[in-house]
């Protein structure tokens, strides 16, 4: 009896355990499904919100971005971009000889900076060098005396000659060139070119260029406009014809004949490393032969080396800020 009772008891316990396990499994699955169902509902709501609201939100963000673009200037975009040359029309540097810039070989070519409207006033350099330059547009009484002084002082300079003067005195042009000095252009008619059209400026420079070539055979790529008068048209036109416009940093005022001491003191007091000094060898400068030796000696005493304009540009960077 006892054995039967134990077996029945064991079977009953086993049955109870199985039922309990089965019930637990079923309840666990239902509970899990119940927990997942709200999450799925929330996901649908979230998805519904995304689908329904996202276009409006994106539009609002885009509108904000457009508003900021209008309200906030972009300095990089505001800068004027240089004109671009299509790749199929670009000409390689090596395909353009230096001679194409000026019809004949020139004494020296310098780097031409596109889109720069200002002329050259001096050269930024640490070298104690300066360039003495002489303009000539009329007369023949002073030039030979100036050349003699430069020869005795062993100075090489740059002479800016007007076309009509070179055409009238070719033998003096040959004297200047033969002495090893550099010849630049001082234009044709001695007028303020800023008052003229681009075509008239081009004709002035081109006419003088041909006259200088005929008399000197070579022309440095430097153009000093008559009276030092220039504007964007003058600078751009000269550059298109192969010339860089050159003004000066120090004016001796010799053309006013203010007195030898005044001229010497003015040049010595204002000259700095890289300066381009303006003087004249025209007959209007009646005191230049008396002042020039003192100016040369005074500059050398200050430690300056006197060179041509081309040599000076090789010692540094042409400066386009007017220091006067």
Secondary structure, DSSP 8 states (H G I E B T S, - for coil): -HHHHHHHHHHHHHHHHHHHHHHHHHHHHHHHHHHHHHHHHHHHHHHHHHHHHHHHHHHHHHHHHHHHHHHS--HHHHS-------TTT---GGGS-GGGTSSS--S------TT--S-B-EEE-SS-EEEEEEEE-S-SSSHHHHHHHHHHHT---EEEE-HHHHHH-HHHHHHHHHTT-EEEE--SS-S-GGGS-HHHHHHHHHHHHHHHHHHHS---SEE--GGG---HHHHHHHHHTT-EEB--SEE--GGGT--HHHHHHHHHHH--TTBEEEEE-STT-TTHHHHHHHHHHHHHHTT-EEE-HHHHHHTSEEE-S---
